[in-house]
C-alpha cells in the first residue's frame, strides 16, 4: 500500500478563470468538484457527459513542480499548473488503473494528465517536454467525500 498526503487544493470557478486555493473540496461521484467549472458539466470536459466522466479530479506531485521550477530557475506557484490536488509522497503514475482514498473520497486513477498547450501558454512553453509523464493524474470520483490539506492519500484493495 502506498501513502501520500494532500498538500494543497485548487479549483477554477469558471472556464479560463484563475485557479483559487481552497481549504477543502467537496467531491461528488459522477458530478465532480462542487464549485469547480466542470461541476455538473457546467463546461465541456473533453466533451464527456458528467455521468460518464473519467477525469473529475486532477492531481500532481509537489516534488515534480519544485523540480521543474528549480531546473528552469523559475518560481511558478503550484496553483498555476492548474491541477486540483497538489500531493506529496505518493507515485501518482502508479495509480493509473488503481483505486485510492483521498480524504474521505474513493477515487480511481484513469490516465496520466499530460501537459497541454493551455498549460504551456499559462505557465511556460518549457512545460510540454519537461513534464511529459510527470504532469499528474486524472481520476474519477467513485464515492463522494471531502478533501482537505493534510489528508492522507492511500491505495486500496477495493
C-alpha positions in Angstrom: 0.0 0.0 0.0 1.3 3.5 -1.0 0.6 6.5 1.1 1.0 10.2 0.5 -0.6 13.5 1.7 -2.6 16.3 0.2 -0.5 19.4 0.3 -2.9 22.0 -1.2 -6.2 22.3 -3.2 -7.3 24.4 -6.1 -10.3 24.9 -8.4 -11.4 27.4 -11.0 -15.0 28.5 -10.7 -15.3 29.4 -14.5 -13.6 28.3 -17.7 -10.3 30.3 -18.2 -10.7 31.8 -14.7 -7.6 31.9 -12.5 -7.5 28.9 -10.0 -8.3 29.7 -6.4 -6.7 27.9 -3.5 -9.2 26.1 -1.3 -9.3 25.0 2.4 -11.4 21.9 1.4 -13.0 20.3 -1.6 -16.4 18.6 -1.7 -16.2 15.9 -4.4 -19.3 14.2 -5.7 -19.3 10.9 -7.7 -20.5 11.5 -11.2 -20.6 15.2 -10.7 -17.1 16.5 -10.0 -15.9 19.1 -7.5 -18.6 21.4 -6.0 -17.8 24.9 -7.2 -15.5 23.9 -10.0 -16.0 24.9 -13.6 -16.7 21.3 -14.6 -19.1 20.5 -11.8 -22.3 19.0 -13.3 -20.9 19.6 -16.8 -21.0 23.4 -16.5 -18.2 23.5 -19.0 -17.2 20.9 -21.5 -14.7 18.3 -20.1 -13.3 16.5 -23.2 -16.9 16.6 -24.5 -18.0 13.9 -22.0 -21.3 14.0 -20.1 -21.0 14.2 -16.3 -22.3 10.7 -15.6 -19.5 9.2 -17.8 -16.6 11.4 -16.8 -13.3 9.8 -16.1 -11.4 12.9 -15.1 -13.3 14.5 -12.2 -10.1 15.4 -10.4 -6.5 16.2 -11.3 -3.6 15.6 -9.0 0.1 16.5 -9.3 3.1 15.8 -7.1 4.6 18.9 -5.5 8.1 17.5 -5.9 7.7 17.5 -9.7 6.6 21.1 -9.6 9.6 22.0 -7.4 12.0 20.1 -9.7 10.6 22.0 -12.7 11.0 25.4 -11.1 14.5 24.6 -9.8 15.6 23.2 -13.2 14.5 26.3 -15.1 15.2 28.8 -12.4 11.5 29.8 -12.1 9.1 30.5 -9.2 5.8 29.4 -10.7 3.2 28.9 -7.9 1.8 25.4 -7.7 -1.7 26.6 -8.4 -0.6 28.0 -11.8 -0.2 24.4 -13.0 -4.0 24.1 -12.9 -4.3 20.8 -11.1 -6.9 20.4 -8.3 -4.8 18.5 -5.8 -1.1 19.0 -5.0 0.3 15.9 -3.4 3.5 14.7 -1.7 4.9 11.3 -1.1 3.0 9.1 -3.5 3.8 8.0 -7.0 0.8 9.2 -8.9 1.8 7.4 -12.1 1.5 4.1 -10.3 -2.2 4.9 -9.5 -3.4 4.6 -13.1 -6.0 1.8 -13.0 -6.0 1.7 -9.2 -8.4 2.8 -6.6 -7.3 5.1 -3.8 -8.7 7.1 -0.9 -8.0 10.8 -0.7 -9.6 12.4 2.3 -13.0 10.6 2.7 -13.5 10.1 -1.1 -12.8 7.0 -3.1 -11.2 7.7 -6.5 -9.8 5.7 -9.4 -6.7 6.8 -11.4 -7.8 6.9 -15.0 -4.9 8.2 -17.0 -1.8 10.4 -16.8 -2.6 14.1 -17.0 -0.1 15.2 -19.6 0.9 18.8 -20.1 -1.3 20.6 -22.7 -0.9 23.7 -24.9 -3.1 25.7 -22.5 -0.8 24.9 -19.6 2.2 25.8 -21.8 0.6 29.2 -22.5 -0.3 29.8 -18.9 3.0 28.6 -17.3 5.8 28.2 -19.7 6.4 26.6 -23.1 9.1 24.5 -21.3 6.4 22.6 -19.5 5.4 20.5 -22.5 8.6 18.4 -22.9 9.8 18.6 -19.4 6.6 17.4 -17.7 5.7 14.6 -20.1 4.7 11.7 -17.8 5.2 14.0 -14.8 2.3 16.3 -15.0 0.0 14.3 -12.8 -3.0 12.1 -12.8 -6.7 12.3 -13.9 -9.0 10.5 -11.6 -12.7 9.6 -11.4 -14.7 10.0 -8.2 -16.1 6.7 -7.2 -17.5 7.6 -3.8 -18.3 11.2 -2.7 -16.3 12.8 0.1 -14.4 15.7 1.4 -10.7 16.5 0.9 -8.5 18.9 3.0 -4.8 19.7 3.1 -3.1 17.2 5.3 -5.4 14.4 4.4 -3.9 11.0 3.6 -3.8 9.5 0.1 -3.7 5.7 0.2 -4.2 2.9 -2.2 -6.9 0.4 -1.5 -7.5 -3.2 -2.3 -11.1 -2.5 -3.5 
